[in-house]
Amino acid sequence: MQALKDRIIREGKNLGGGILKVDGFINHQVDPALMDNCGREFARRFKGVGATKVLTAEISGIAPAVTTAFHMGLPVVYARKTKPITMPDQVYLTLSPSHTKGRMVELIVSPEYLAGGERVLIIDDFLASGATILGLVRLAQAAGAVIVGIGTLIEKTFEGGRQALAHLGVPIESLARIQAMEGDQIIFEDD
Amino acid sequence: MQALKDRIIREGKNLGGGILKVDGFINHQVDPALMDNCGREFARRFKGVGATKVLTAEISGIAPAVTTAFHMGLPVVYARKTKPITMPDQVYLTLSPSHTKGRMVELIVSPEYLAGGERVLIIDDFLASGATILGLVRLAQAAGAVIVGIGTLIEKTFEGGRQALAHLGVPIESLARIQAMEGDQIIFEDD
């Protein structure tokens, strides 16, 4: 999606070690108009998959997942990383390595909001190694739900996430695919 | 706002101890159409305050803050509870008691996205004791920004948050004001 790529070129910063800083419009400060556009684009790309629910992980997935769900007319569930007191004792829980925290984090979904037979579209901010998304896949599968698609704002194709998710056999859509970051240069893959 | 009150009556659960469970449409599963409506309503109520930025706290404030910011044409910043590696070393940080975690949590904002002279509208899911919102106020004031309004989806008027924020002298708007929860009954204050 050109508007997102333009923004990454204008404001994204390569911090080295494969880390792309986009916290001026996605991860800390959010541009809601851009997120709305991204949500509209995901809704267009996943129109035919028959999704019944959007699933994401807190925190940075929430904004694009909410706008996508809005444009698809679906509810959205965000997996929690700590179990709030409002959640029942029996939950779906999996462990996932956190890139930014350097340790395993929990991903938790209540069975109240993810049921057998649901058709789940996963939306997240980044596709890097695919570890977080695989965690969401495990949660959905534990609930007896079916994954019907995966959408991310930014894919770092050099981290292999797409390959790690290929066995699912579902469409994987990223709105900006980065194949390399060298110094100040961010190089996109052709769509 | 009647649509929010209706939803609370239909799906909200009083868990006792002042805890209202609304995680079927706000805190875990999110109804994006309802959040869009709430954002539109906040935009209407705060049209005249001259806000330049919306500020919230992760996690549950993000959805209503993003939709409010969208309808006001403003950027939104969510205070982080852990400092990501993309954030500079010098940050605004304050401590705030967490109701659901039973301990103090950090609220962190990067000086990159909150500057002196900004006119900040705070949006959050709940107004209870006001402690989280007072934390956001301290962050904004540390940055030299001015608070111009506070909006929350649900206010529990019996927890005194409105009184704790009164000294700020800014409009405080809540879309559903609950004055008591008794057994299965949730009693709203008249608007």
Chai-1 contact restraints between the chains, C-beta under 6 A:
chainA,res_idxA,chainB,res_idxB,connection_type,confidence,min_distance_angstrom,max_distance_angstrom,comment,restraint_id
A,K21,B,T86,contact,1.0,0.0,6.0,A-B,restraint_1
A,D23,B,T86,contact,1.0,0.0,6.0,A-B,restraint_2
A,Q29,B,P75,contact,1.0,0.0,6.0,A-B,restraint_3
A,Q29,B,V77,contact,1.0,0.0,6.0,A-B,restraint_4
A,Q29,B,Y113,contact,1.0,0.0,6.0,A-B,restraint_5
A,V30,B,V66,contact,1.0,0.0,6.0,A-B,restraint_6
A,V30,B,V76,contact,1.0,0.0,6.0,A-B,restraint_7
A,D31,B,P75,contact,1.0,0.0,6.0,A-B,restraint_8
A,P32,B,V66,contact,1.0,0.0,6.0,A-B,restraint_9
A,P32,B,A69,contact,1.0,0.0,6.0,A-B,restraint_10
A,P32,B,F70,contact,1.0,0.0,6.0,A-B,restraint_11
A,D36,B,F70,contact,1.0,0.0,6.0,A-B,restraint_12
A,E58,B,I59,contact,1.0,0.0,6.0,A-B,restraint_13
A,I59,B,E58,contact,1.0,0.0,6.0,A-B,restraint_14
A,I59,B,I59,contact,1.0,0.0,6.0,A-B,restraint_15
A,I62,B,I62,contact,1.0,0.0,6.0,A-B,restraint_16
A,A63,B,V66,contact,1.0,0.0,6.0,A-B,restraint_17
A,V66,B,V30,contact,1.0,0.0,6.0,A-B,restraint_18
A,V66,B,P32,contact,1.0,0.0,6.0,A-B,restraint_19
A,V66,B,A63,contact,1.0,0.0,6.0,A-B,restraint_20
A,A69,B,P32,contact,1.0,0.0,6.0,A-B,restraint_21
A,F70,B,P32,contact,1.0,0.0,6.0,A-B,restraint_22
A,F70,B,D36,contact,1.0,0.0,6.0,A-B,restraint_23
A,P75,B,Q29,contact,1.0,0.0,6.0,A-B,restraint_24
A,P75,B,D31,contact,1.0,0.0,6.0,A-B,restraint_25
A,V76,B,V30,contact,1.0,0.0,6.0,A-B,restraint_26
A,V77,B,Q29,contact,1.0,0.0,6.0,A-B,restraint_27
A,P84,B,T100,contact,1.0,0.0,6.0,A-B,restraint_28
A,I85,B,T100,contact,1.0,0.0,6.0,A-B,restraint_29
A,T86,B,K21,contact,1.0,0.0,6.0,A-B,restraint_30
A,T86,B,D23,contact,1.0,0.0,6.0,A-B,restraint_31
A,T100,B,P84,contact,1.0,0.0,6.0,A-B,restraint_32
A,T100,B,I85,contact,1.0,0.0,6.0,A-B,restraint_33
A,Y113,B,Q29,contact,1.0,0.0,6.0,A-B,restraint_34
